[in-house]
Amino acid sequence: MIADTIEDFATHLPQMRAVAGLDLGEKTIGVAVSDTFLSVASPLETIRRRKFTVDAEALLAILSKRNIGGIVMGLPRNMDGSEGPRCQSTRAFARNLSRLTEIPISFWDERLSTVAAERALLEADTSRRRRAEVIDHVAASYILQGALDRLRYLRGGAL
């Protein structure tokens, strides 16, 4: 099930289950997870992309192991808010993934999430090599944290 809005997504989330955030790139998928209270996003890992079936299998294994109740995918809108080819690719991935799982899926505007992640890693004095290894799942945590903050607001500040 794909929710068009985060508000609709909120109504389909099971209680006391973590949510995963995904930063879908051409070569990698950054994965972050929340706590069961949906308050804090933490970077988890980066999956090297191969083909959809292999990528989905790896992703579903992570989701199952962590008992994930929802998926928030970063939607790479253009700076003017329009949707280009990367958004279409992300939406297609979500449609294909939704055929394999009952976990609700939604999208979150990911503009500048990678920039914010890069800045945080630079401030932490992370080496260039290490930044390259972790940037995708750190960006996924920024995406997920934005969605979690919105979910908390929708629920009146208390989960």
RASUL-V555891 format. One line per field, one symbol per residue. phi: phi as a letter, one per 20 degrees, with the letter a starting at -180 (. if undefined). Layout:
BEGIN
phi->???
END
This chain:
BEGIN
phi->.defcfffggfdffflcfcddcdedfdbcecccdefeldcecfdadeffcbgffffffffffffgelfdacddfdefffenfddgfffffffffgffffdbeffcbccgdgmfffffffffffelffgffgffdgfffffffgffgffffffffemncd
END
